[in-house]
Amino acid sequence: METRIRSVLKALIWQLIGLAVMTVVGVLVTGSASAGGLIAAINTAIGFLTYFCYERLWSRIRWGRSTA
């Protein structure tokens, strides 16, 4: 079973990568750094929460795990 802190750290690193990518995309699409940053921040907050919940759910499922 994965610890909560490991799940949080994995989600945080993943979301930081996503934040950087979404910021660039947002700026390219809107032409505005503030609008692009806001879009990226909202996306990151939602993505962090959903990814964390997804990982915690899968940590409880035993199917497909190897015991060796």
C-alpha positions in Angstrom: 0.0 0.0 0.0 1.2 3.5 -0.8 1.6 6.1 1.9 -0.4 9.3 1.8 2.8 11.4 1.7 4.0 9.5 -1.3 0.7 10.0 -3.1 0.8 13.7 -2.2 4.4 14.1 -3.5 3.7 12.3 -6.7 0.6 14.4 -7.3 2.5 17.6 -6.5 5.4 16.9 -8.9 3.0 15.9 -11.6 0.9 19.0 -11.1 3.9 21.3 -11.2 4.8 19.8 -14.6 1.2 20.3 -15.7 1.2 23.9 -14.4 4.2 24.8 -16.5 2.7 23.2 -19.6 -0.7 24.8 -19.1 0.8 28.2 -18.4 2.6 28.1 -21.7 -0.5 26.9 -23.6 -2.7 29.5 -21.8 -0.3 32.3 -22.8 -0.1 31.1 -26.4 -3.9 30.8 -26.7 -4.9 34.0 -24.8 -1.9 36.2 -25.5 -2.0 37.2 -21.8 0.3 36.0 -19.1 -2.2 36.7 -16.3 -5.1 34.9 -18.1 -2.9 32.0 -19.0 -1.6 31.8 -15.5 -5.1 31.9 -14.0 -6.3 29.1 -16.4 -3.2 27.1 -15.4 -3.7 27.6 -11.7 -7.4 26.6 -11.8 -6.5 23.5 -13.9 -3.7 22.6 -11.5 -5.9 22.8 -8.4 -8.6 20.7 -9.9 -6.1 18.2 -11.4 -4.2 17.9 -8.1 -7.4 17.0 -6.2 -8.6 14.5 -8.7 -5.2 12.9 -9.2 -4.8 12.5 -5.4 -8.2 10.9 -5.0 -7.5 8.6 -8.1 -4.2 7.4 -6.6 -5.7 6.8 -3.2 -8.6 4.8 -4.7 -6.2 2.6 -6.7 -4.0 2.1 -3.7 -6.9 0.2 -2.1 -7.4 -2.1 -5.1 -5.4 -5.4 -4.9 -6.1 -6.5 -8.5 -3.1 -6.7 -10.7 -0.5 -6.4 -7.9 2.4 -8.8 -7.6 3.2 -10.2 -4.2 6.7 -11.3 -5.3 
